[in-house]
Amino acid sequence: MREVIEQAFKSYELTDAMDAAQVAVSRERVARYIDSLISAGQRDPLRLAEYARAYLKEIHEGPDPRFTGW
């Protein structure tokens, strides 16, 4: 799981703009999210990394308006 989280953070472009506290909180939230996906049966590391990146984006940039119905 650690590799999945690291891959997601490396590919998320706004990580450099975040302070250490934001990164720590984000890592914890993403870890819980990935853990819940794994416990639900998702095992593909590439797909988990994709979900982690999408979750990071939603946390820091808000939901994608194309999928919120607005």
C-alpha positions in Angstrom: 0.0 0.0 0.0 2.9 2.4 0.7 4.1 2.1 -2.9 0.6 3.0 -4.2 0.5 6.1 -1.9 4.0 7.2 -2.9 3.2 6.8 -6.6 0.0 8.9 -6.2 1.8 11.7 -4.4 4.7 11.8 -6.9 2.3 12.2 -9.8 0.1 14.8 -8.0 1.3 18.2 -9.2 0.2 20.3 -6.3 2.2 18.4 -3.7 5.0 21.0 -3.9 2.6 23.8 -3.0 1.4 22.0 0.2 3.1 22.4 3.6 4.3 19.4 5.6 1.1 19.3 7.8 -1.1 19.3 4.7 0.9 16.5 3.2 0.8 14.4 6.4 -3.0 14.8 6.7 -3.5 14.0 3.0 -1.3 10.9 3.3 -3.4 9.7 6.3 -6.7 10.3 4.4 -5.4 8.6 1.3 -4.1 5.6 3.3 -7.5 5.1 4.9 -9.2 5.4 1.5 -6.9 2.9 -0.1 -7.2 0.6 2.9 -11.0 0.6 2.4 -10.7 -0.2 -1.3 -8.3 -3.1 -0.5 -10.7 -4.4 2.1 -13.5 -4.2 -0.5 -11.5 -6.5 -2.8 -9.6 -4.1 -5.0 -6.1 -5.4 -5.4 -4.7 -3.9 -8.7 -1.9 -1.5 -7.7 -2.2 0.5 -10.9 -5.9 1.0 -10.3 -5.4 1.8 -6.6 -2.8 4.5 -7.6 -5.3 6.0 -10.0 -8.0 6.1 -7.4 -5.5 7.6 -4.9 -4.6 10.4 -7.4 -8.3 11.1 -8.0 -8.9 11.2 -4.3 -6.0 13.6 -3.7 -7.4 15.9 -6.5 -10.8 15.8 -4.9 -9.5 16.6 -1.5 -7.4 19.6 -2.6 -9.3 20.9 -5.7 -12.9 19.9 -5.0 -15.1 17.5 -6.9 -15.1 17.5 -10.7 -18.1 19.5 -11.7 -18.7 17.1 -14.7 -19.7 14.4 -12.2 -21.5 16.3 -9.5 -24.6 17.2 -11.4 -24.0 21.0 -11.3 
